Amino acid sequence: MRAVGAGLAIIAVLAGSWGVWRLAPHAPPPEPAAISLSQFGEAGGRALIAIEPSLTPADYRNAATLEAALARYLDMAQGAGALDGAAVAVFPEHAGTWLVTADSQAGLYRAETVQGAMTGLALTRPVRTLAALARSGEEDRVAAALFRSRGAAMARDYQQIFSSLARRYGVTIVAGSIVLPDPRVEDGVIRVNAAGPLQNVSAVFAPDGTVHDALVRKVYPIPSEAGFTASAPAAPQPVFDTPAGALGVLICADSWHGDVYDGLSRRPDLIAVPAYLQPSGVWEAPWGGYVPPWPDDAPREDAGALTEGEAWIAHSLPRRLTAAGAEAGITAFLRGSLWDMGGDGQALATTRDGVRLGPRTDDGAVVVLWLEGD
């Protein structure tokens, strides 16, 4: 109760300045990022596609603006013929998470830092935020309260966006990921339990827009997530039937851990990895080693000897694809400037013959890995 009283006092102090901030006009949207296209393999009837959107806070103003921003990348894939056959489009980790800011006051999207944006978000609906704060026991209670208080709206927008895109383009979509409280799919609808633990999850949408019954849940949250998200068991992990083949999905850091691959409910043909790596420039920086538990089969001497990018090749999907029994996989990274967070990475288009890297760019990218067979 003392924490709630302190929260009320803070909100009262900030209320005056908030009144000015919430009346600020929306900034003009930035020019859309350029999109590069890379293709590996011979064009055929199946494709794995990494969609790496360059996003800004303005893209999250509402569900419609985010859908429009993401559709540009599917337009690029469609123009390349990659959606003509059986295709899986993979969006990056946390592509849905920042829907937490949707339908907020204009000043939030003009904030210079994520901390400033989250402060504004708390003040947008203070009573709801305080109620969620009172029932949030996570280490990072404020972040947990914000996601918990907006979970139902986030789940609705997330499903609306990716269901619409899957249906419009007739493609299987791995919908990046989103942080939601105790989510589940019930009667074809993603629902949440505001009192439950927050999890970083990914949904898979069929070409007719329906969401698959199982959600993929992240097993190994990294330190920036661990303060407010719960880890999931390594097994069982769902495998999805798609027109392109049986599909496994591992969220970012999970692709570095053999026990998560072992937890797949059956052998996949394809593996998708939605990923997010920050800050900008880290891809070429020395790799510091595993931040979650270090797997027994990972050589510790690689820490400090490899760059971050080299470590992704040596320790994640490119290393573990064949042991998982899959023929191909793809890793897609989030790009853009979401407040002061930054982002980095290059798509990893992986087959049993090796790995090819997507472009290193600050703009958006579409990377197509063409697969053999129909």
C-alpha positions as CSV (number, residue, x, y, z in Angstrom):
1,M,0.0,0.0,0.0
2,R,2.9,2.3,0.7
3,A,4.1,1.9,-2.9
4,V,0.7,2.7,-4.2
5,G,0.6,5.8,-2.1
6,A,4.0,6.9,-3.5
7,G,2.8,6.2,-7.0
8,L,-0.3,8.5,-6.5
9,A,1.9,11.3,-5.2
10,I,4.2,11.0,-8.2
11,I,1.3,11.1,-10.6
12,A,-0.1,14.2,-8.8
13,V,3.2,16.0,-9.1
14,L,3.5,15.2,-12.8
15,A,-0.2,15.9,-13.7
16,G,0.3,19.6,-14.5
17,S,3.1,19.0,-17.0
18,W,1.3,16.1,-18.5
19,G,-1.6,18.3,-19.3
20,V,0.6,20.3,-21.6
21,W,2.4,17.2,-23.1
22,R,-0.8,15.4,-24.0
23,L,-2.0,18.4,-26.1
24,A,1.2,18.5,-28.2
25,P,0.5,17.8,-31.9
26,H,1.7,14.7,-33.5
27,A,5.1,15.2,-35.2
28,P,5.1,14.6,-39.0
29,P,5.8,11.0,-39.7
30,P,9.4,10.4,-40.8
31,E,10.1,9.4,-44.4
32,P,9.6,5.6,-44.8
33,A,12.9,3.7,-44.6
34,A,14.4,2.3,-47.8
35,I,14.0,-1.4,-48.1
36,S,16.8,-3.7,-49.6
37,L,16.1,-7.1,-51.1
38,S,18.4,-10.0,-50.9
39,Q,17.7,-13.5,-52.3
40,F,19.6,-16.7,-51.8
41,G,19.1,-20.0,-53.7
42,E,17.2,-20.6,-56.9
43,A,13.6,-19.3,-57.1
44,G,11.1,-22.1,-56.7
45,G,7.9,-23.0,-55.0
46,R,8.9,-22.5,-51.4
47,A,10.6,-19.7,-49.5
48,L,11.6,-18.6,-46.0
49,I,11.5,-14.8,-45.8
50,A,13.2,-12.6,-43.1
51,I,11.2,-9.4,-42.8
52,E,13.4,-6.9,-41.0
53,P,11.4,-3.6,-40.7
54,S,13.0,-0.3,-39.8
55,L,10.5,1.1,-37.3
56,T,10.1,4.3,-35.4
57,P,7.8,5.2,-32.5
58,A,5.4,6.9,-34.9
59,D,4.7,3.5,-36.5
60,Y,3.1,2.4,-33.2
61,R,0.6,5.2,-33.0
62,N,-2.2,2.7,-33.6
63,A,-2.8,-0.7,-35.2
64,A,-3.4,0.8,-38.6
65,T,-0.1,2.6,-38.8
66,L,1.9,-0.4,-37.8
67,E,0.1,-2.6,-40.3
68,A,0.8,-0.1,-43.1
69,A,4.5,0.0,-42.1
70,L,4.8,-3.8,-42.1
71,A,2.8,-4.2,-45.4
72,R,5.6,-2.3,-47.3
73,Y,7.9,-5.2,-46.6
74,L,5.5,-7.9,-47.8
75,D,4.9,-5.8,-50.9
76,M,8.6,-6.1,-51.6
77,A,8.5,-9.9,-51.1
78,Q,5.5,-10.1,-53.3
79,G,7.1,-8.1,-56.0
80,A,10.1,-10.6,-55.9
81,G,7.7,-13.5,-56.4
82,A,8.5,-14.9,-53.0
83,L,4.8,-15.1,-52.0
84,D,3.7,-16.9,-55.2
85,G,4.2,-20.4,-53.7
86,A,4.4,-21.8,-50.2
87,A,6.2,-19.2,-48.1
88,V,6.8,-18.4,-44.4
89,A,7.4,-14.7,-43.6
90,V,9.3,-14.2,-40.3
91,F,9.0,-10.9,-38.4
92,P,11.5,-10.0,-35.7
93,E,11.3,-10.3,-31.9
94,H,9.3,-7.5,-30.2
95,A,7.7,-6.4,-33.4
96,G,4.4,-6.5,-31.4
97,T,5.7,-5.5,-28.0
98,W,5.7,-1.8,-28.6
99,L,1.9,-1.9,-29.3
100,V,2.0,-1.1,-25.6
101,T,2.2,2.5,-26.7
102,A,-0.7,2.4,-29.2
103,D,-3.4,5.0,-29.0
104,S,-1.4,7.2,-26.6
105,Q,-0.9,11.0,-26.5
106,A,1.3,12.6,-29.1
107,G,4.1,13.5,-26.8
108,L,4.9,9.9,-26.1
109,Y,6.0,9.3,-29.7
110,R,8.2,12.5,-29.6
111,A,10.0,11.4,-26.4
112,E,13.8,11.2,-26.8
113,T,14.2,8.1,-24.5
114,V,12.3,5.0,-23.8
115,Q,12.2,5.9,-20.2
116,G,10.5,9.2,-21.1
117,A,8.0,7.4,-23.3
118,M,7.2,4.9,-20.5
119,T,6.6,7.8,-18.0
120,G,4.2,9.3,-20.4
121,L,2.5,6.0,-21.0
122,A,2.0,5.5,-17.2
123,L,0.3,9.0,-17.1
124,T,-2.0,8.3,-20.0
125,R,-4.2,6.1,-17.9
126,P,-2.9,6.6,-14.3
127,V,-5.7,4.7,-12.5
128,R,-5.3,1.6,-14.6
129,T,-1.5,1.7,-14.3
130,L,-1.7,2.1,-10.5
131,A,-4.1,-0.8,-10.3
132,A,-1.7,-3.0,-12.3
133,L,1.2,-1.8,-10.2
134,A,-0.5,-3.0,-7.0
135,R,-0.7,-6.5,-8.4
136,S,2.7,-6.7,-10.0
137,G,5.3,-8.4,-8.0
138,E,8.1,-8.5,-10.6
139,E,11.5,-7.0,-10.0
140,D,10.7,-4.3,-12.6
141,R,7.2,-3.5,-11.3
142,V,6.6,-0.4,-13.4
143,A,7.4,-2.2,-16.7
144,A,5.3,-5.1,-15.6
145,A,2.4,-2.9,-14.6
146,L,2.4,-1.1,-18.0
147,F,2.3,-4.3,-20.0
148,R,-0.2,-5.9,-17.6
149,S,-2.6,-2.9,-17.8
150,R,-2.6,-2.9,-21.6
151,G,-2.4,-6.6,-22.3
152,A,-5.9,-7.1,-23.6
153,A,-5.6,-4.2,-26.1
154,M,-2.2,-5.3,-27.2
155,A,-3.3,-8.9,-27.9
156,R,-6.3,-7.5,-29.9
157,D,-4.1,-5.2,-32.0
158,Y,-1.4,-7.8,-32.5
159,Q,-3.9,-10.4,-33.8
160,Q,-5.7,-7.9,-35.9
161,I,-2.5,-6.7,-37.7
162,F,-0.9,-10.1,-38.4
163,S,-4.2,-11.9,-39.2
164,S,-4.9,-9.1,-41.7
165,L,-1.5,-9.3,-43.3
166,A,-1.5,-13.1,-43.5
167,R,-4.9,-13.1,-45.2
168,R,-4.1,-10.2,-47.5
169,Y,-0.9,-11.7,-48.8
170,G,-1.9,-15.4,-48.5
171,V,1.3,-16.3,-46.5
172,T,2.1,-18.0,-43.3
173,I,3.4,-15.4,-40.8
174,V,5.6,-15.9,-37.8
175,A,4.4,-12.7,-36.0
176,G,7.7,-11.7,-34.4
177,S,6.9,-11.6,-30.7
178,I,5.0,-9.6,-28.1
179,V,5.0,-9.4,-24.3
180,L,1.6,-10.4,-22.8
181,P,0.2,-11.4,-19.4
182,D,-0.4,-15.2,-19.3
183,P,-1.6,-15.4,-23.0
184,R,-3.4,-18.3,-24.6
185,V,-5.4,-18.9,-27.8
186,E,-9.1,-19.7,-27.1
187,D,-11.6,-20.3,-29.8
188,G,-9.3,-18.7,-32.3
189,V,-8.7,-15.5,-30.3
190,I,-5.5,-14.5,-28.4
191,R,-6.6,-13.8,-24.8
192,V,-4.8,-12.7,-21.7
193,N,-5.0,-13.1,-18.0
194,A,-4.0,-9.7,-16.4
195,A,-3.2,-11.4,-13.1
196,G,-0.8,-14.0,-14.7
197,P,2.9,-13.9,-15.4
198,L,4.2,-11.8,-18.4
199,Q,5.7,-13.8,-21.2
200,N,7.5,-13.0,-24.4
201,V,5.5,-15.0,-27.0
202,S,5.2,-15.5,-30.7
203,A,2.0,-16.5,-32.7
204,V,1.9,-18.1,-36.1
205,F,-0.8,-17.1,-38.5
206,A,-2.0,-19.3,-41.4
207,P,-2.5,-17.9,-44.9
208,D,-6.2,-17.6,-44.3
209,G,-5.5,-15.3,-41.3
210,T,-6.3,-17.8,-38.5
211,V,-4.0,-18.0,-35.6
212,H,-2.6,-21.4,-34.7
213,D,-3.7,-22.7,-31.3
214,A,-0.3,-22.9,-29.7
215,L,1.9,-19.9,-28.8
216,V,5.7,-20.1,-28.7
217,R,7.0,-18.9,-25.3
218,K,10.5,-17.7,-24.7
219,V,12.5,-20.0,-22.5
220,Y,15.6,-17.8,-21.9
221,P,14.7,-14.1,-21.3
222,I,17.8,-11.9,-21.5
223,P,18.6,-9.5,-18.5
224,S,16.7,-6.6,-20.0
225,E,13.5,-8.8,-20.1
226,A,14.1,-10.9,-17.0
227,G,13.0,-8.1,-14.6
228,F,9.4,-8.3,-15.8
229,T,9.0,-11.5,-18.0
230,A,8.8,-15.1,-16.9
231,S,10.7,-17.9,-18.5
232,A,8.8,-20.9,-20.1
233,P,9.7,-24.6,-19.9
234,A,12.1,-25.8,-22.7
235,A,9.7,-28.6,-23.6
236,P,7.4,-29.1,-25.2
237,Q,7.8,-26.5,-28.0
238,P,5.1,-26.5,-30.7
239,V,5.8,-27.4,-34.4
240,F,3.4,-26.0,-36.9
241,D,2.0,-27.5,-40.1
242,T,2.4,-25.0,-42.9
243,P,2.2,-25.3,-46.7
244,A,6.0,-24.9,-46.8
245,G,6.6,-27.7,-44.3
246,A,6.7,-28.4,-40.5
247,L,7.8,-25.2,-38.8
248,G,9.6,-24.7,-35.5
249,V,9.9,-21.3,-33.9
250,L,12.5,-20.2,-31.3
251,I,12.6,-16.7,-30.0
252,C,16.0,-15.0,-30.1
253,A,18.2,-16.3,-27.3
254,D,16.4,-19.6,-27.3
255,S,18.1,-20.4,-30.7
256,W,21.4,-20.6,-28.8
257,H,20.3,-23.4,-26.5
258,G,20.2,-27.1,-27.5
259,D,17.6,-28.0,-24.9
260,V,15.0,-25.8,-26.7
261,Y,15.7,-27.5,-30.0
262,D,15.4,-30.9,-28.1
263,G,12.1,-29.7,-26.8
264,L,10.4,-29.4,-30.2
265,S,7.5,-31.7,-30.2
266,R,8.6,-33.3,-33.5
267,R,11.2,-32.9,-36.2
268,P,10.8,-29.7,-38.1
269,D,11.5,-29.1,-41.7
270,L,12.1,-25.4,-41.2
271,I,13.1,-23.2,-38.2
272,A,12.2,-19.5,-37.8
273,V,14.0,-17.3,-35.3
274,P,12.5,-13.8,-34.5
275,A,15.4,-11.8,-32.9
276,Y,16.2,-8.4,-31.5
277,L,19.8,-7.2,-30.8
278,Q,20.8,-3.9,-29.3
279,P,22.4,-1.4,-29.1
280,S,23.5,-0.2,-32.5
281,G,27.0,-1.3,-33.4
282,V,27.0,-4.4,-31.2
283,W,27.2,-6.8,-34.2
284,E,30.9,-6.0,-34.7
285,A,31.8,-5.6,-31.0
286,P,33.5,-8.4,-29.0
287,W,31.1,-11.0,-27.8
288,G,30.9,-11.2,-24.0
289,G,29.5,-14.8,-23.7
290,Y,26.1,-16.2,-22.8
291,V,23.9,-14.0,-20.6
292,P,21.5,-16.8,-19.7
293,P,22.9,-20.1,-18.4
294,W,25.9,-21.3,-20.4
295,P,25.1,-24.6,-22.3
296,D,27.4,-27.5,-21.6
297,D,28.1,-27.9,-25.3
298,A,29.2,-24.3,-25.9
299,P,33.0,-23.5,-25.9
300,R,33.7,-20.9,-23.3
301,E,36.8,-19.7,-25.0
302,D,34.7,-18.1,-27.7
303,A,33.8,-15.2,-25.3
304,G,36.0,-12.3,-26.1
305,A,37.5,-14.1,-29.1
306,L,34.5,-13.7,-31.4
307,T,32.5,-10.7,-32.4
308,E,28.8,-10.7,-31.6
309,G,28.0,-11.5,-35.3
310,E,30.5,-14.3,-35.3
311,A,29.0,-15.7,-32.2
312,W,25.5,-15.7,-33.7
313,I,26.9,-17.9,-36.5
314,A,29.0,-20.1,-34.2
315,H,26.4,-20.7,-31.4
316,S,22.8,-20.1,-32.7
317,L,20.8,-21.5,-35.6
318,P,23.6,-22.0,-38.1
319,R,25.3,-24.3,-35.6
320,R,22.3,-26.2,-34.4
321,L,20.1,-26.5,-37.6
322,T,21.4,-29.9,-38.7
323,A,21.2,-31.5,-35.2
324,A,17.6,-30.4,-35.0
325,G,16.9,-32.3,-38.3
326,A,15.7,-29.3,-40.2
327,E,16.6,-28.5,-43.8
328,A,16.6,-24.7,-43.5
329,G,16.0,-21.8,-41.1
330,I,16.1,-18.0,-41.0
331,T,16.8,-15.4,-38.3
332,A,15.2,-12.0,-38.6
333,F,16.3,-8.9,-36.6
334,L,14.4,-5.8,-35.7
335,R,15.8,-2.6,-37.1
336,G,15.1,1.1,-36.7
337,S,15.1,3.8,-34.0
338,L,12.7,3.1,-31.3
339,W,13.4,6.0,-28.9
340,D,17.0,5.6,-27.8
341,M,17.2,1.8,-28.0
342,G,18.9,1.2,-31.3
343,G,19.2,-2.2,-33.0
344,D,21.6,-4.3,-34.9
345,G,22.1,-7.6,-36.7
346,Q,22.1,-9.3,-40.1
347,A,19.6,-11.9,-41.2
348,L,20.9,-15.4,-41.0
349,A,19.7,-17.6,-44.0
350,T,20.8,-21.1,-43.0
351,T,20.8,-24.4,-44.8
352,R,22.7,-27.6,-44.2
353,D,25.3,-26.3,-46.6
354,G,26.0,-23.2,-44.5
355,V,24.8,-19.7,-43.7
356,R,24.4,-16.5,-45.8
357,L,24.0,-13.1,-44.2
358,G,21.5,-10.4,-45.1
359,P,22.6,-6.8,-45.6
360,R,24.2,-4.8,-42.9
361,T,22.1,-1.6,-43.0
362,D,20.3,0.9,-40.9
363,D,17.3,0.7,-43.3
364,G,14.8,-2.1,-43.7
365,A,15.5,-5.4,-45.4
366,V,13.7,-8.4,-46.9
367,V,15.8,-11.5,-47.2
368,V,14.5,-14.5,-49.2
369,L,15.8,-18.0,-48.8
370,W,14.5,-20.1,-51.6
371,L,14.0,-23.7,-50.8
372,E,14.3,-26.8,-52.9
373,G,11.1,-28.7,-53.9
374,D,7.5,-27.8,-54.0
